Amino acid sequence: MSIQFDAPSHTYSLRGEVIPGVTTILRPLYDWSSVDPNVLAAKALLGTAVHMACDMDDSNDLDDASVSPQVMPYLQAWRAFRRGCGAQVLFSEQVVFEPVHRYAGTLDRVLLIDGVKYLSDIKTSTEVHAATGPQTAAYLKALGDTTVTRRAAVQLREDGSYRFHHLSNPNDFAVFMSCLTVHRFKEQNK
């Protein structure tokens, strides 16, 4: 089964049927109402630019001169993380689909660190939100690769440093499934 992803609308589909995405499903866990919408939009653009720069850097396809000064510290943090942990990127930005529960998403990276495969999510926020656990658990289930055994968030900071967060709460997938149940209920009862 080949999932289609439309980036501008951030929509997943399978043979014309819209498939809910992981971040859309988890939206009820976030409350951004106290954040200025302009700040939120700027942070979203920054996160997208950082992801793109890291992805291009991983592929050795990045000209540092093309990286904006705002993005460069985060890219330097990503490079420091890869060097410091000896992280090898196995694949990145992969669309995944879970056929039983019928949801999709785009995982950031699968990394090999000290012989262990991690599904990891890159974060540029000042704090790693609690919903990152359910997010990565959903991606891991959809990936369906039993050799990937751990989950993590790599928090890239504006000062060029990083933090590696192990995500291991055994309830993370159950939280995701609860949100999926609510999502389906709302869809059926519009």
C-alpha positions as CSV (number, residue, x, y, z in Angstrom):
1,M,0.0,0.0,0.0
2,S,1.4,3.3,-1.0
3,I,0.4,6.3,1.1
4,Q,0.4,9.7,-0.6
5,F,1.5,12.8,1.3
6,D,0.5,16.3,0.2
7,A,3.0,18.6,2.0
8,P,1.2,21.9,1.5
9,S,-2.0,20.6,3.1
10,H,-0.1,18.1,5.4
11,T,-2.6,15.5,4.3
12,Y,-2.1,11.7,3.9
13,S,-4.3,9.6,1.6
14,L,-4.6,6.1,0.4
15,R,-6.5,5.4,-2.8
16,G,-8.3,8.7,-2.4
17,E,-9.2,8.1,1.3
18,V,-7.9,10.7,3.7
19,I,-5.8,9.0,6.4
20,P,-5.4,11.0,9.7
21,G,-1.8,12.0,10.5
22,V,-0.1,11.4,13.9
23,T,0.4,15.1,14.6
24,T,-3.3,15.9,13.8
25,I,-4.5,13.1,16.0
26,L,-2.4,14.3,18.9
27,R,-3.5,18.0,18.5
28,P,-5.8,17.8,21.6
29,L,-2.7,17.3,23.8
30,Y,-1.3,20.7,22.8
31,D,-2.6,24.1,24.1
32,W,-1.0,26.9,22.2
33,S,-3.8,29.4,23.0
34,S,-1.5,31.6,25.1
35,V,1.1,31.9,22.4
36,D,0.9,34.8,19.9
37,P,-0.1,33.3,16.5
38,N,2.8,35.2,14.8
39,V,5.3,33.7,17.2
40,L,3.8,30.2,16.6
41,A,4.0,30.6,12.9
42,A,7.6,31.8,13.0
43,K,8.6,28.9,15.2
44,A,6.9,26.5,12.8
45,L,8.8,27.9,9.9
46,L,12.1,27.7,11.9
47,G,11.4,24.1,12.7
48,T,10.7,23.2,9.1
49,A,13.9,25.0,8.0
50,V,16.0,23.2,10.6
51,H,14.6,19.9,9.6
52,M,15.4,20.6,6.0
53,A,18.9,21.7,6.8
54,C,19.6,18.6,9.0
55,D,18.2,16.3,6.3
56,M,20.3,17.9,3.6
57,D,23.4,17.8,5.9
58,D,22.8,14.1,6.6
59,S,22.8,13.5,2.8
60,N,26.0,15.5,2.4
61,D,24.0,17.8,0.1
62,L,24.2,21.1,2.1
63,D,26.1,24.2,1.3
64,D,26.7,25.9,4.6
65,A,26.5,29.3,2.8
66,S,22.9,28.6,2.0
67,V,21.9,28.2,5.7
68,S,20.4,31.2,7.3
69,P,22.1,32.6,10.5
70,Q,18.9,31.8,12.4
71,V,19.1,28.1,11.4
72,M,22.8,27.6,11.7
73,P,23.0,27.1,15.5
74,Y,20.5,24.3,15.3
75,L,22.4,22.7,12.5
76,Q,25.6,23.0,14.6
77,A,23.7,21.3,17.4
78,W,22.6,18.5,15.1
79,R,26.2,18.0,14.0
80,A,27.5,18.0,17.6
81,F,24.9,15.4,18.5
82,R,25.9,13.1,15.6
83,R,29.6,13.5,16.5
84,G,29.1,13.2,20.3
85,C,26.8,10.1,20.1
86,G,28.4,8.6,17.0
87,A,24.8,8.6,15.6
88,Q,24.5,7.1,12.1
89,V,21.4,8.1,10.2
90,L,19.8,4.9,8.7
91,F,16.9,6.8,7.1
92,S,15.0,10.0,7.5
93,E,11.8,11.8,6.7
94,Q,10.0,8.5,6.0
95,V,6.2,8.4,5.6
96,V,4.8,5.5,7.6
97,F,1.3,3.9,7.6
98,E,-0.3,1.7,10.2
99,P,-2.8,-0.5,8.4
100,V,-4.8,-1.9,11.3
101,H,-5.5,1.4,13.0
102,R,-5.3,3.4,9.7
103,Y,-3.2,6.4,10.6
104,A,0.0,7.8,8.9
105,G,2.8,10.1,9.7
106,T,6.3,11.2,8.7
107,L,9.0,10.1,11.1
108,D,12.1,12.2,11.4
109,R,15.0,9.7,11.7
110,V,16.0,6.2,12.5
111,L,19.5,6.3,14.0
112,L,22.0,3.7,14.9
113,I,23.8,4.6,18.2
114,D,26.1,2.1,19.8
115,G,24.5,-0.8,17.9
116,V,21.0,0.2,19.0
117,K,18.3,1.5,16.5
118,Y,16.4,4.5,17.7
119,L,13.4,6.1,16.2
120,S,14.1,9.8,16.9
121,D,12.3,13.1,16.5
122,I,14.2,16.4,16.1
123,K,12.8,19.2,18.3
124,T,13.8,22.9,18.2
125,S,11.5,23.9,21.0
126,T,12.8,25.2,24.4
127,E,11.2,22.1,26.0
128,V,10.3,18.7,24.7
129,H,6.6,18.4,25.0
130,A,5.1,15.4,26.8
131,A,3.2,14.5,23.6
132,T,6.5,13.6,21.9
133,G,6.3,10.2,23.6
134,P,3.0,9.2,22.1
135,Q,4.1,10.7,18.8
136,T,7.2,8.6,18.6
137,A,5.3,5.5,19.8
138,A,2.8,5.9,17.0
139,Y,5.5,6.3,14.4
140,L,7.3,3.2,15.8
141,K,4.2,1.1,15.6
142,A,3.5,2.3,12.0
143,L,7.1,1.6,11.0
144,G,6.7,-2.0,12.0
145,D,10.4,-2.7,12.1
146,T,11.1,-4.9,15.2
147,T,14.8,-4.1,15.0
148,V,14.1,-0.5,16.0
149,T,13.7,-0.9,19.7
150,R,14.1,2.5,21.3
151,R,12.6,6.0,20.9
152,A,14.2,9.4,21.6
153,A,13.9,13.1,21.0
154,V,16.9,15.1,19.9
155,Q,16.4,18.6,21.2
156,L,18.5,21.1,19.3
157,R,19.0,24.5,21.0
158,E,19.5,28.0,19.8
159,D,23.0,28.1,21.5
160,G,24.3,25.2,19.4
161,S,23.9,22.6,22.1
162,Y,21.7,19.6,22.2
163,R,19.9,17.3,24.6
164,F,19.1,13.6,23.9
165,H,15.9,12.5,25.6
166,H,15.2,8.8,25.9
167,L,11.4,8.2,25.5
168,S,10.4,5.0,27.3
169,N,7.0,5.5,28.9
170,P,5.1,2.2,28.4
171,N,1.8,4.2,28.3
172,D,2.8,6.3,25.3
173,F,1.1,4.2,22.6
174,A,-2.1,3.9,24.8
175,V,-2.2,7.7,25.0
176,F,-1.9,7.9,21.2
177,M,-4.7,5.3,20.8
178,S,-6.9,7.3,23.2
179,C,-6.4,10.4,21.0
180,L,-7.1,8.3,17.9
181,T,-10.4,7.1,19.4
182,V,-11.4,10.7,20.2
183,H,-10.3,11.8,16.7
184,R,-12.5,9.1,15.1
185,F,-15.4,9.9,17.3
186,K,-15.3,13.6,16.3
187,E,-15.0,12.7,12.6
188,Q,-18.1,10.5,12.9
189,N,-20.1,13.0,14.8
190,K,-19.4,16.3,13.0
